[in-house]
Amino acid sequence: MDLIPYPIGPLNPKVQDLVFALPLFALCFLLLARLLPRMNRVLEARDDAITGAADRAAAVRARAEGERDRTEVLFAEARRDAARTRQQAREQGAALIAEARADGQRERDAFLIAGQERIAAERLAAEAELRMSVSELASELAHRIVGEPVAARAEWSN
């Protein structure tokens, strides 16, 4: 027996099929009506976990980028300080080298002057000693050349 007396094909169910299908539909509807809120809560929790994890990851990424930027600033400052320190060390080294060179020049000049003075003093002493004995040396040389003794003069004049 058909539910609707008009022939509309498969859309016209039989009454015995409806008697069997309606309780099954009601059972399925009640089960799904009870499970659907739980499934929705689980899906919402899952969605919150996913979006929360994404938000936390974005926050961690932003914090890491901030730390990286601060670290780069610190490294740049450290490089500037190192360059400044190297430049100061070069300048101090150059100043120390110039000072040591000047000290060495002064010591060399003092040593040369002292040596020249000593040579001049020794030359004067040798010259004075030679002046005293020049007459004796000249008479000795004349004696060797001539072969006869020659008397030495008492005083030499220049």
C-alpha angles and dihedrals in degrees: 000000000000126000094221117041093220122088105245098150123232092356090072105080124201118248096238089054090052092050089055097039100047097063090045090050091048091050092049091045093052093046092049092043089057096042098042097071090048091049090048091051091049091048091048091048090049091048090048090049092050096045091039090052090048091049092047090048090051090049091049090047091050091048091048091050090050091050090047091052091049090047091050090051090050091048091049090050091047090050090050090049091048091050090048091049091048091049092049090048090050091049092047090046091050090048091049091048091049091048092048090047091050090048089049091049091050092048091047092048091047090048092049092048091048090048093048091048091049091048091049091048092048090046091052091047092048091046091050090048091049092048089056095050101032094098092051092047092047093051090047091051091047089050090053094047098041097032094225127095113262121197117240120235115241097227134029121207125198 
